[in-house]
Amino acid sequence: MDDALLVEAMGGGDAEAARELYQRHCQPILRFALAMTDSRAAAEDIVHDTFVELLQRPGNYDPDRGSLRAFLYGIARHRIAKSWRPAVIAPQGSAPDEDDGHGRHATAMPAELATPAGTPQDQAERSQDIERLHAAIAALPLVYREVIAWCDLAEVPYATVADILDCPIGTVRSRLHRARAVLAEAFRSQLQCEDARDAHVSTPGVPLPNCTRLDGALGGGSA
C-alpha cells in the first residue's frame, strides 16, 4: 500500500497504518534531525513531534504536492527552526558547482576524507577527521547545515529538497555550493589550529595563533 493510502487509513483510525508509516520513514527523519541537532535526545524528540503532527493532522498532507517523506522532512525542519531560530541567517549568493547528471552535485567534502584508510594509524586518523567534520557540520548555520544533511549525508534529490524548501532547484544548488565552501574552510582551519597547538607544545614560548578564521567561517558571517 502506498503512503497516500496509508495516511488516509491512519486518518480513519487504523493504528496498523500509522505503525507502517513510522517504520518506513522514521530512520531518514531521525538521521536528518541528528545531523541538524547533534543530539540523539533532541533528534528523537523531533521525530516524535513530527509523527505526532502527522497523526493529529493527516489531512495536511496532499500527495499531489509531493512525497510523504518530503512532507515529513518539512515538519521536522520547521520544528528544528523553531528551537534554533537565532542561528538562521540568509545565505550568501554563489554560483552552483558541477552537477553529477542525477540531480545531485559531486561531493565537495575535504579531500582528506575521500582517501581509503589503510593501516590502523590511517584508520585512527580518518576517524579523527570524521569527528572534526561532524563538529564542523554541527557548527554550521541552519540554512547551510540542512542542505548538507539532505544533499550530502542523506543523498536526497535536489528536486525533493527544492520542494521541501519551496524554492527553485537553482537556489538549492547555490546554497549547497556555499555550504560546502564554508564547511571545507572551517574543517581546514580547524586542522591548522590543531597543528599550531601541537607545535606550541613542542616549542615552549611560542604564542598560539588566534583562530578567528574558524569562528568566522562557522558563523557564516561576511564570507
GULUMPA-806785 format. One line per field, with one value per residue: residue number from 1; x, z, y of N, C-alpha, C, O in turn; residue in three letters. Coordinates in steps of 0.2 Angstrom, whole numbers, always signed. Atoms other than C-alpha are relative to their C-alpha. Layout:
BEGIN
n <- c(NUM|...)
n_c1 <- c(X|...)
n_c3 <- c(Z|...)
n_c2 <- c(Y|...)
ca_c1 <- c(X|...)
ca_c3 <- c(Z|...)
ca_c2 <- c(Y|...)
c_c1 <- c(X|...)
c_c3 <- c(Z|...)
c_c2 <- c(Y|...)
o_c1 <- c(X|...)
o_c3 <- c(Z|...)
o_c2 <- c(Y|...)
res <- c(ala|...)
***
This chain:
BEGIN
n <- c(1|2|3|4|5|6|7|8|9|10|11|12|13|14|15|16|17|18|19|20|21|22|23|24|25|26|27|28|29|30|31|32|33|34|35|36|37|38|39|40|41|42|43|44|45|46|47|48|49|50|51|52|53|54|55|56|57|58|59|60|61|62|63|64|65|66|67|68|69|70|71|72|73|74|75|76|77|78|79|80|81|82|83|84|85|86|87|88|89|90|91|92|93|94|95|96|97|98|99|100|101|102|103|104|105|106|107|108|109|110|111|112|113|114|115|116|117|118|119|120|121|122|123|124|125|126|127|128|129|130|131|132|133|134|135|136|137|138|139|140|141|142|143|144|145|146|147|148|149|150|151|152|153|154|155|156|157|158|159|160|161|162|163|164|165|166|167|168|169|170|171|172|173|174|175|176|177|178|179|180|181|182|183|184|185|186|187|188|189|190|191|192|193|194|195|196|197|198|199|200|201|202|203|204|205|206|207|208|209|210|211|212|213|214|215|216|217|218|219|220|221|222|223)
n_c1 <- c(+4|-4|+0|+7|+5|-1|+2|+7|+2|-2|+5|+6|-1|-4|-7|-5|-3|-5|-6|-4|-3|-6|-6|-3|-3|-3|-7|-3|+2|-5|-7|+0|+0|-7|-5|+2|+0|-6|+2|+4|+6|+4|+3|+5|+5|+2|+3|+6|+5|+1|+5|+6|+3|+3|+5|+5|+2|-2|+3|-5|-4|+4|-4|-1|-5|-7|+0|+1|-7|-2|+5|-3|-6|+2|+2|-6|-3|+4|-1|-7|-1|+3|-5|-7|+1|-5|-6|+2|-2|+1|-6|-3|+0|-6|+1|+0|-5|+2|+5|-2|+5|+6|+4|-5|-7|-5|-2|-5|-2|-8|-3|-3|+5|+1|-6|+1|-4|-4|-3|+4|-1|+4|+7|+1|+0|+7|+5|-1|+2|+7|+3|+0|+5|+6|+0|+1|+7|+5|-1|+2|+7|+6|+2|-5|-1|+5|-1|-5|+4|+5|-3|-7|+0|+6|+0|+7|+0|+1|+7|+4|-3|+3|+7|+0|-2|+5|-5|-2|-6|-6|-1|-3|-7|-4|+0|-4|-7|-3|-1|-6|-6|+0|-2|-7|-4|+0|-3|-7|-2|+0|-6|-6|-1|-3|-8|-3|-1|-5|-7|-1|-2|-7|-5|+3|-1|+3|+7|+5|+4|+7|+4|+7|+2|+5|+6|+3|+2|+6|+6|+3|+1|-1|-3)
n_c3 <- c(+0|+1|-6|+0|-3|-7|-4|+0|-5|-7|-2|-2|-7|+0|-3|+4|+5|-3|-2|+6|+3|-5|+2|+7|+1|-6|+0|+4|-4|-6|+2|+1|-6|-4|+3|-1|-7|-3|-7|+1|-4|+4|+6|-1|-1|+7|+4|-4|+1|+7|+1|-3|+4|+6|-3|-2|+6|+6|+6|+3|+5|+6|+4|+6|-1|-1|-4|-7|-3|+0|-4|-7|-1|-1|-7|-5|+1|-4|-7|-2|+1|-6|-6|+1|+4|+0|+4|+7|+3|+7|+3|+5|+7|+3|+6|-1|+2|+5|-2|+1|+5|-3|-5|-5|+2|-3|-7|-1|-7|+0|+3|-5|-2|+6|+1|-4|-5|+1|-7|-6|-1|+5|-2|-6|+2|+4|-5|-3|+5|+0|-6|+1|+5|-4|-4|+4|+2|-5|-1|+6|+0|+2|+7|+4|-2|+2|+7|-1|-3|+5|+6|+0|-5|+2|+7|+3|+7|+0|+1|-6|-4|+3|-2|-7|-2|+4|+4|+6|-1|+0|-6|-4|+3|-3|-7|-1|+2|-5|-6|+0|+0|-7|-4|+2|-3|-7|-2|+1|-5|-6|+1|+0|-7|-4|+1|-3|-7|-1|+0|-6|-5|+1|+0|-5|+1|+7|-2|+4|+5|-1|+5|+2|+6|-1|-2|+5|+5|-3|-1|+7|+0|+6|+6)
n_c2 <- c(-6|-6|-4|-4|+5|+1|-6|+0|+5|-3|-5|+3|+3|+7|+0|+4|-4|-5|+3|+2|-7|-2|+4|-2|-7|-3|+0|-6|-6|+0|-1|-8|-4|+1|-4|-7|-2|+2|+3|+5|-1|-5|+3|+5|-4|-3|+5|+1|-6|+1|+6|-2|-4|+4|+4|-5|-4|+3|-4|-5|+3|+1|+4|-4|-5|+3|+6|-1|-1|-7|-3|+1|-4|-7|-1|+1|-6|-5|+1|-1|-7|-3|+1|-3|-6|-5|+2|-1|-6|+0|+2|-4|+2|+4|+4|+7|+4|+4|+5|+7|+3|+3|-5|-2|-2|+4|-2|-4|+1|+0|+5|+5|+6|+4|+5|+6|+1|+6|+2|-3|-8|-3|+1|-4|-6|-1|+0|-6|-4|+1|-3|-7|-2|+0|-6|-5|+0|-2|-7|-4|-3|+4|+0|+4|+7|+4|+3|+5|+6|+3|+1|+3|+5|+4|+1|-2|-4|-7|-2|+1|-5|-6|+1|-1|-7|-5|-4|+3|+4|-4|-2|+6|+1|-5|+1|+6|-2|-5|+4|+4|-4|-2|+6|+2|-5|+1|+6|-1|-5|+3|+3|-5|-2|+6|+0|-5|+2|+5|-3|-3|+5|+2|-6|-4|-7|-2|-1|+4|-5|-1|+4|-3|+3|+5|-3|-4|+4|+4|-4|-2|-7|-5|+3)
ca_c1 <- c(+0|+7|+10|-6|-17|-9|-11|-29|-31|-22|-34|-48|-41|-30|-16|-8|-6|+2|+14|+19|+22|+33|+43|+45|+50|+57|+75|+78|+69|+80|+96|+91|+87|+103|+113|+104|+104|+120|+110|+102|+89|+84|+83|+72|+61|+60|+55|+42|+34|+35|+25|+13|+9|+6|-5|-15|-17|-16|-27|-12|-3|-8|+0|-2|+11|+25|+30|+26|+45|+47|+31|+39|+56|+47|+38|+55|+63|+50|+52|+71|+70|+58|+71|+86|+79|+94|+106|+96|+104|+102|+113|+126|+125|+136|+137|+132|+145|+145|+130|+133|+119|+107|+100|+115|+132|+148|+153|+164|+169|+188|+198|+207|+191|+190|+206|+203|+210|+224|+235|+227|+235|+227|+210|+213|+217|+202|+191|+198|+195|+177|+174|+181|+170|+155|+159|+161|+144|+136|+143|+136|+121|+104|+102|+118|+118|+101|+106|+122|+111|+99|+110|+127|+123|+105|+108|+90|+87|+88|+71|+64|+75|+68|+50|+54|+61|+48|+62|+69|+82|+95|+93|+97|+112|+119|+115|+124|+139|+141|+138|+152|+164|+160|+162|+178|+186|+181|+187|+204|+205|+202|+216|+228|+224|+227|+244|+248|+244|+254|+269|+266|+268|+284|+291|+288|+287|+279|+261|+246|+238|+221|+209|+196|+196|+187|+175|+171|+169|+157|+147|+145|+147|+154|+162)
ca_c3 <- c(+0|-5|+8|+2|+6|+22|+28|+23|+33|+48|+47|+49|+65|+58|+70|+59|+45|+57|+63|+45|+40|+56|+51|+33|+37|+55|+51|+37|+48|+63|+53|+47|+64|+72|+59|+62|+81|+85|+100|+100|+113|+103|+87|+94|+101|+83|+76|+90|+87|+68|+68|+81|+70|+55|+67|+73|+56|+42|+31|+29|+18|+0|-11|-26|-19|-16|-7|+11|+15|+9|+19|+35|+32|+31|+48|+56|+48|+55|+72|+72|+65|+80|+93|+84|+76|+82|+71|+55|+43|+25|+13|+3|-16|-25|-42|-42|-44|-56|-57|-57|-70|-57|-49|-37|-37|-34|-16|-11|+6|+11|+1|+16|+20|+2|+4|+9|+26|+26|+42|+59|+61|+45|+51|+68|+59|+47|+62|+70|+53|+53|+71|+66|+51|+62|+73|+59|+52|+69|+70|+53|+52|+50|+32|+27|+38|+32|+13|+19|+29|+14|-1|+5|+20|+15|-4|-6|-24|-27|-33|-17|-7|-18|-14|+5|+5|-8|-19|-36|-38|-43|-26|-18|-29|-24|-6|-6|-15|-2|+12|+6|+4|+22|+29|+19|+25|+43|+43|+36|+48|+62|+56|+55|+73|+80|+71|+78|+96|+93|+88|+103|+114|+107|+106|+123|+122|+105|+107|+100|+84|+85|+76|+71|+54|+60|+70|+56|+44|+55|+59|+40|+43|+30|+19)
ca_c2 <- c(+0|+17|+31|+41|+26|+23|+41|+40|+24|+32|+46|+34|+27|+12|+10|-3|+10|+23|+10|+5|+24|+26|+11|+17|+35|+36|+32|+45|+58|+53|+54|+72|+78|+70|+79|+95|+95|+85|+77|+60|+65|+81|+71|+58|+72|+80|+63|+61|+78|+75|+59|+66|+80|+68|+58|+73|+82|+69|+80|+92|+80|+82|+69|+80|+92|+79|+64|+60|+59|+77|+82|+74|+82|+99|+96|+91|+106|+118|+110|+112|+130|+135|+128|+136|+152|+163|+153|+156|+168|+172|+163|+172|+172|+159|+151|+132|+119|+105|+93|+74|+71|+64|+79|+80|+88|+79|+79|+93|+87|+89|+78|+70|+60|+53|+43|+25|+21|+8|+5|+6|+23|+28|+22|+31|+47|+46|+43|+59|+68|+62|+68|+85|+86|+81|+95|+107|+102|+104|+122|+127|+139|+131|+136|+128|+113|+107|+106|+97|+85|+82|+83|+76|+65|+58|+60|+67|+73|+91|+92|+85|+97|+111|+105|+105|+122|+129|+136|+134|+120|+133|+140|+123|+121|+138|+136|+119|+126|+140|+127|+116|+130|+136|+118|+115|+131|+128|+110|+115|+130|+118|+107|+122|+127|+109|+109|+125|+119|+104|+114|+125|+110|+106|+124|+132|+151|+152|+160|+151|+159|+167|+155|+168|+161|+146|+156|+167|+153|+143|+158|+161|+180|+191|+177)
c_c1 <- c(+4|-1|-7|-5|+1|-2|-8|-3|+1|-5|-7|+1|+4|+7|+5|+3|+5|+6|+4|+3|+6|+6|+3|+4|+4|+8|+3|-1|+5|+7|+1|+0|+6|+5|-1|+1|+6|-2|-5|-7|-4|-2|-6|-7|-3|-4|-7|-5|-2|-6|-7|-4|-4|-7|-6|-4|+2|-3|+5|+4|-4|+5|+1|+6|+7|-1|-1|+7|+1|-5|+3|+6|-2|-3|+6|+4|-3|+1|+7|+1|-3|+5|+6|+0|+6|+6|-2|+2|-1|+6|+3|-1|+6|-2|+0|+6|-2|-5|+3|-4|-6|-3|+4|+6|+5|+2|+6|+3|+8|+2|+3|-5|-2|+5|-2|+5|+4|+2|-5|+1|-4|-7|-1|+0|-6|-5|+0|-2|-8|-3|+1|-5|-7|-1|-1|-7|-5|+0|-3|-7|-5|-1|+5|+0|-6|+1|+6|-3|-4|+4|+6|-1|-6|+0|-8|+1|-1|-7|-5|+2|-4|-8|-1|+1|-4|+4|+2|+6|+7|+2|+3|+7|+5|+1|+5|+7|+3|+1|+6|+6|+1|+3|+7|+5|+0|+4|+8|+3|+1|+6|+6|+1|+2|+7|+4|+1|+5|+7|+1|+3|+7|+5|-3|+2|-3|-8|-4|-3|-7|-4|-6|-2|-5|-6|-4|-3|-6|-6|-3|-1|+1|+4|-4)
c_c3 <- c(+0|+6|+0|+3|+7|+4|+0|+5|+7|+2|+2|+6|-1|+3|-3|-5|+3|+2|-7|-3|+5|-2|-7|+0|+6|-1|-4|+4|+6|-2|-1|+6|+4|-3|+1|+8|+4|+7|-2|+3|-4|-6|+1|+2|-6|-3|+3|-2|-8|-2|+4|-4|-6|+3|+1|-6|-7|-6|-3|-5|-6|-5|-7|+0|+1|+4|+8|+4|+0|+5|+7|+1|+1|+7|+4|-1|+4|+7|+2|-1|+6|+6|-2|-4|+0|-5|-8|-3|-8|-4|-5|-7|-2|-6|+2|-3|-5|+2|-2|-5|+3|+5|+6|-2|+3|+6|+0|+7|+0|-3|+4|+2|-6|+0|+4|+6|-1|+7|+5|+2|-5|+2|+6|-2|-4|+5|+4|-5|+0|+6|-1|-5|+3|+4|-4|-3|+5|+1|-6|+2|-3|-8|-4|+2|-3|-7|+0|+2|-6|-6|+0|+5|-2|-7|-2|-6|+1|-1|+6|+5|-2|+2|+8|+2|-4|-4|-6|+1|-1|+7|+5|-2|+3|+7|+2|-1|+5|+6|+0|+1|+7|+4|-2|+4|+8|+2|-1|+5|+7|+0|+1|+8|+4|-2|+3|+8|+1|+0|+6|+6|+0|+0|+6|-2|-6|+1|-5|-5|+2|-6|-2|-6|+0|+3|-5|-5|+2|+1|-7|-1|-6|-6|-6)
c_c2 <- c(+6|+5|+4|-4|-1|+6|+1|-5|+2|+5|-3|-4|-7|+1|-3|+5|+5|-4|-2|+7|+2|-5|+2|+6|+2|+1|+6|+7|+1|+2|+8|+4|-1|+5|+8|+3|-3|-3|-6|+1|+5|-3|-4|+4|+3|-6|-1|+5|+0|-5|+2|+5|-3|-3|+4|+3|-4|+3|+5|-3|+0|-3|+3|+5|-3|-6|+1|+1|+7|+4|-1|+4|+8|+1|+0|+7|+6|-1|+2|+8|+4|+0|+3|+6|+5|-2|+1|+6|-1|-2|+5|-3|-4|-3|-8|-3|-5|-6|-7|-3|-4|+4|+1|+2|-5|+2|+4|+0|+0|-7|-5|-6|-4|-5|-6|-1|-7|-3|+2|+7|+4|+0|+5|+8|+2|+1|+7|+6|+0|+4|+8|+3|+0|+7|+7|+1|+3|+8|+4|+4|-4|-1|-3|-7|-4|-2|-5|-7|-4|-3|-5|-6|-5|-1|+1|+4|+7|+2|-1|+5|+7|+0|+1|+7|+5|+5|-3|-5|+4|+3|-5|-1|+6|+0|-6|+2|+4|-4|-4|+4|+2|-6|-2|+5|-1|-7|+1|+5|-4|-4|+4|+2|-6|-1|+5|-1|-5|+3|+4|-4|-1|+5|+5|+8|+3|+1|-3|+5|+1|-3|+3|-2|-5|+3|+4|-4|-4|+4|+2|+8|+3|-4|-1)
o_c1 <- c(+9|-6|-10|-9|-4|-4|-10|-8|-3|-7|-11|-4|+4|+11|+11|+9|+10|+12|+11|+9|+11|+11|+9|+9|+7|+10|+8|+3|+7|+10|+6|+4|+8|+9|+4|+3|+8|+2|-10|-12|-10|-8|-10|-12|-9|-9|-12|-11|-8|-11|-12|-10|-9|-12|-12|-9|+5|+0|+4|+7|-9|+10|+6|+8|+12|-6|+0|+7|+4|-2|+3|+7|+1|-1|+7|+6|+1|+2|+8|+4|+0|+5|+10|+4|+7|+9|+2|+1|-2|+11|+0|-1|+11|-8|+4|+10|-8|-5|+6|-3|-10|-6|+1|+8|+3|+2|+11|+5|+11|+0|+4|-2|-5|+4|-3|+11|+1|-1|-9|-4|-6|-11|-6|-4|-9|-10|-5|-6|-11|-8|-4|-8|-11|-6|-4|-10|-9|-4|-3|-11|-4|-2|+4|+1|-5|-1|+6|-1|-4|+4|+8|+2|-5|-4|-10|+5|-5|-9|-9|-2|-6|-10|-5|-3|-4|+3|+1|+10|+11|+8|+8|+11|+10|+7|+9|+12|+9|+6|+10|+11|+7|+7|+11|+10|+6|+7|+12|+9|+6|+10|+11|+6|+6|+11|+9|+6|+9|+12|+7|+7|+10|+11|-7|+7|-3|-11|-2|-4|-10|-3|-11|-8|-10|-12|-10|-9|-11|-11|-9|-5|-4|+5|-2)
o_c3 <- c(+4|+10|+5|+7|+11|+10|+5|+9|+11|+8|+6|+8|+4|+0|-3|-7|+0|+1|-7|-5|+2|-2|-7|-3|+6|+2|-1|+4|+8|+1|+0|+7|+8|+0|+2|+9|+9|+12|-5|+0|-5|-8|-3|+0|-7|-6|+0|-4|-9|-5|+2|-4|-8|+0|+0|-6|-11|-12|-8|-9|-7|-7|-10|-5|+1|+6|+10|+9|+5|+8|+11|+7|+5|+10|+9|+4|+7|+11|+7|+4|+8|+10|+3|-8|-5|-7|-12|-1|-10|-2|-7|-8|+0|-7|+6|-7|-7|+7|-7|-7|-1|+9|+11|-8|+8|+7|-3|+9|-6|-1|+3|+3|-5|-4|+10|+5|-3|+9|+4|+4|-3|+1|+6|+0|-3|+4|+5|-3|-1|+6|+1|-4|+2|+4|-2|-3|+4|+4|-5|+5|-7|-10|-9|-2|-4|-9|-4|-1|-6|-7|-4|+3|-1|-9|-7|-7|+5|+2|+7|+9|+3|+4|+10|+6|-3|-3|-7|+6|+3|+8|+9|+2|+5|+9|+7|+2|+7|+10|+5|+4|+10|+8|+3|+6|+11|+7|+3|+7|+11|+6|+5|+10|+9|+3|+6|+11|+6|+4|+8|+10|+5|+0|+4|-5|-7|+3|-11|-3|+5|-11|-2|-8|-3|+1|-5|-8|-2|+0|-7|-5|-10|-11|-11)
o_c2 <- c(+7|+4|+5|-1|-1|+5|+2|-3|+1|+5|+1|-8|-11|+4|-1|+4|+7|-1|-1|+7|+4|-2|+1|+7|+7|+6|+9|+11|+6|+6|+11|+8|+4|+8|+12|+8|+0|-3|-5|+0|+4|-1|-4|+2|+4|-4|-2|+3|+1|-3|+0|+4|-1|-4|+2|+5|-1|+2|+8|+1|-4|-1|+1|+7|+1|-8|+6|+5|+10|+9|+4|+7|+11|+6|+5|+9|+10|+4|+6|+11|+9|+4|+4|+7|+8|+3|+0|+11|-7|+0|+9|-9|-2|-6|-10|-1|-5|-8|-7|-9|-6|+2|+4|+1|-9|+8|+3|+5|-1|-12|-11|-11|-10|-10|-5|+0|-12|-8|+6|+10|+9|+6|+8|+12|+8|+5|+10|+10|+6|+7|+12|+8|+5|+10|+11|+6|+7|+11|+11|+1|-8|-6|-6|-12|-10|-8|-9|-12|-10|-8|-9|-12|-11|-6|-3|+8|+9|+7|+3|+8|+11|+6|+5|+10|+11|+11|-9|-4|+2|+4|-4|-2|+4|+1|-5|+0|+3|-3|-4|+2|+2|-5|-3|+2|-1|-7|-1|+4|-2|-5|+2|+2|-5|-2|+4|+0|-5|+0|+5|-2|-2|+4|+9|+9|+9|-4|-4|+11|-3|-1|+0|-1|-5|+1|+3|-3|-5|+2|+5|+10|+4|-1|-4)
res <- c(met|asp|asp|ala|leu|leu|val|glu|ala|met|gly|gly|gly|asp|ala|glu|ala|ala|arg|glu|leu|tyr|gln|arg|his|cys|gln|pro|ile|leu|arg|phe|ala|leu|ala|met|thr|asp|ser|arg|ala|ala|ala|glu|asp|ile|val|his|asp|thr|phe|val|glu|leu|leu|gln|arg|pro|gly|asn|tyr|asp|pro|asp|arg|gly|ser|leu|arg|ala|phe|leu|tyr|gly|ile|ala|arg|his|arg|ile|ala|lys|ser|trp|arg|pro|ala|val|ile|ala|pro|gln|gly|ser|ala|pro|asp|glu|asp|asp|gly|his|gly|arg|his|ala|thr|ala|met|pro|ala|glu|leu|ala|thr|pro|ala|gly|thr|pro|gln|asp|gln|ala|glu|arg|ser|gln|asp|ile|glu|arg|leu|his|ala|ala|ile|ala|ala|leu|pro|leu|val|tyr|arg|glu|val|ile|ala|trp|cys|asp|leu|ala|glu|val|pro|tyr|ala|thr|val|ala|asp|ile|leu|asp|cys|pro|ile|gly|thr|val|arg|ser|arg|leu|his|arg|ala|arg|ala|val|leu|ala|glu|ala|phe|arg|ser|gln|leu|gln|cys|glu|asp|ala|arg|asp|ala|his|val|ser|thr|pro|gly|val|pro|leu|pro|asn|cys|thr|arg|leu|asp|gly|ala|leu|gly|gly|gly|ser|ala)
***
